[in-house]
């Protein structure tokens, strides 16, 4: 897994409609209109987020946020997560996996990483779904900062459209391998 991180934080990305995203960036927290009882998906990969939100052009995803959260919180979510799909050999059986999924406050999903043209790459990128307790902890305790990076997304996209991939690459967040410690769940072994 690659991410922008420090010794104490990791940056994840989300995209929202302006009435949520802009307010979250101004306040440094999600506003009361943000639904803490819904599953919310965080992505440590900037380019996967750009794929998901269409560089901030998709309806309801016009404001792209970089949410810096504590590594302690992120790792709690990973440790309490269940893989979003059944995988033979990792789960005893489908029924056991379904019970684990229903109880887990977080879900791990692996999707193809994306390049600057948002085409799939041969390696995977993590998405982490937070629901129930994990969503509340994320919104109320783990957040260190919320930054509107929509202008950055649009600038990088403009360079890609102009064919200036070197400049676009230089503007990307510096994602590097995230140190997953021994004893982490098997669903993190992608």
C-alpha positions in Angstrom: 0.0 0.0 0.0 1.3 3.4 -0.9 0.2 6.7 0.7 1.3 10.2 1.7 2.2 9.8 5.3 4.3 11.1 8.2 5.4 9.3 11.4 2.0 10.1 13.0 -0.5 10.8 10.1 -1.7 9.4 6.8 -3.5 11.4 4.1 -6.6 9.9 2.5 -8.8 11.3 -0.2 -12.6 11.8 -0.6 -14.8 13.9 -2.8 -18.0 15.6 -1.9 -20.6 18.1 -3.1 -19.4 21.7 -2.4 -21.9 22.1 0.5 -20.1 19.4 2.4 -16.6 19.6 1.1 -16.0 23.3 1.2 -17.4 23.5 4.8 -15.3 20.6 5.9 -12.2 22.3 4.5 -13.0 25.6 6.2 -13.8 24.0 9.5 -11.2 21.3 9.5 -13.9 18.8 10.3 -17.0 17.3 8.7 -20.1 19.5 9.3 -23.2 18.2 11.0 -24.8 17.5 7.6 -22.2 14.8 7.0 -23.9 11.5 7.8 -22.0 9.7 10.5 -24.3 6.7 10.2 -23.4 5.9 6.6 -20.5 3.9 5.2 -17.8 6.3 3.9 -14.9 5.2 1.8 -11.4 6.7 2.2 -8.6 6.2 -0.4 -4.9 6.6 0.3 -4.3 6.8 -3.5 -4.7 10.3 -5.1 -5.0 8.9 -8.6 -7.6 6.3 -7.6 -9.6 9.2 -6.1 -9.2 11.1 -9.3 -10.5 8.0 -11.2 -13.5 7.8 -8.8 -14.4 11.5 -8.9 -13.4 12.2 -12.5 -10.9 14.9 -11.4 -13.6 16.5 -9.4 -16.0 16.8 -12.3 -18.6 14.2 -11.3 -21.8 15.5 -9.9 -21.8 15.4 -6.1 -18.0 15.0 -6.1 -16.9 18.4 -7.2 -14.8 19.2 -4.1 -11.8 16.9 -3.6 -10.5 16.7 0.0 -7.2 15.6 1.4 -8.0 14.4 4.9 -5.0 13.9 7.1 -5.8 11.4 9.9 -3.9 9.8 12.7 -2.0 6.7 11.8 -3.3 5.2 15.0 -6.9 5.6 13.8 -6.1 4.4 10.3 -4.4 1.3 11.7 -7.3 0.7 14.2 -9.6 0.6 11.1 -7.4 -1.8 9.3 -7.2 -4.1 12.3 -11.0 -4.1 12.7 -11.8 -4.4 9.0 -13.2 -7.3 7.0 -12.4 -7.9 3.3 -15.3 -6.6 1.3 -15.6 -9.9 -0.7 -15.3 -13.6 0.2 -12.0 -15.1 -0.6 -11.5 -18.9 -0.3 -8.6 -19.8 1.9 -8.7 -16.5 3.8 -12.2 -17.1 5.2 -13.5 -20.4 6.7 -16.6 -20.3 4.5 -19.0 -17.8 3.0 -21.3 -17.8 6.0 -18.4 -17.0 8.4 -17.3 -14.2 6.1 -20.8 -12.7 5.9 -21.0 -12.7 9.7 -17.6 -11.0 10.0 -18.6 -8.5 7.3 -21.8 -7.6 9.1 -20.0 -7.0 12.5 -16.9 -5.3 11.2 -16.8 -1.5 11.5 -14.5 -1.2 8.4 -14.1 -2.9 5.1 -11.1 -3.4 2.9 -11.4 -3.4 -0.8 -8.6 -3.7 -3.4 -9.0 -2.1 -6.8 -6.6 -1.5 -9.7 -4.4 1.5 -9.1 -4.6 4.1 -11.8 -2.1 6.0 -14.0 -2.3 9.7 -15.0 -4.8 8.8 -17.8 -6.8 7.0 -15.1 -6.2 3.7 -16.8 -5.8 0.6 -14.6 -2.3 -0.5 -13.6 -1.4 -4.1 -12.8 -1.1 -3.5 -9.0 -3.9 -2.8 -6.5 -4.9 0.2 -4.4 -6.6 0.1 -1.0 -10.0 1.5 -0.4 -11.2 1.5 3.2 -14.9 1.6 4.0 -15.8 3.0 7.4 -19.2 2.4 8.9 -20.8 2.7 12.4 -18.1 3.1 15.1 -15.3 3.6 12.5 -17.1 6.4 10.7 -17.8 8.2 14.0 -14.2 7.8 15.1 -12.9 9.0 11.7 -15.1 12.1 11.8 -14.8 13.0 15.4 -11.3 11.8 16.6 -8.9 10.8 13.9 -8.9 13.9 11.7 -5.9 16.2 12.0 -6.7 18.4 9.0 -9.0 18.7 6.0 -7.7 20.5 2.9 -9.6 21.3 -0.3 -7.3 20.1 -3.1 -9.7 20.6 -5.9 -7.4 23.3 -7.5 -4.5 20.8 -7.5 -6.6 18.1 -9.0 -7.7 20.4 -11.8 -4.2 21.7 -12.4 -2.8 18.1 -12.7 -5.7 17.2 -15.0 -5.0 20.2 -17.2 -1.4 19.1 -17.6 -2.5 15.6 -18.5 -4.9 16.9 -21.1 -2.2 19.1 -22.5 0.2 16.0 -22.8 2.6 17.5 -20.2 2.9 14.3 -18.1 6.2 15.2 -16.6 4.8 18.3 -15.0 1.6 16.4 -13.9 3.8 13.7 -12.2 5.8 16.4 -10.4 2.6 17.8 -8.9 1.3 14.4 -7.6 1.4 13.9 -3.8 4.5 11.9 -2.8 3.0 8.5 -2.0 5.4 6.0 -0.7 5.1 2.5 0.8 3.1 2.6 4.0 4.8 0.5 6.8 2.3 -2.1 7.8 3.6 -3.8 11.0 3.7 -7.5 11.6 0.5 -9.0 13.0 -1.8 -7.0 10.7 -4.7 -8.9 9.2 -4.2 -11.1 6.1 -6.5 -8.9 4.0 -3.6 -6.4 3.9 -1.3 -8.7 2.1 -2.1 -7.5 -1.5 
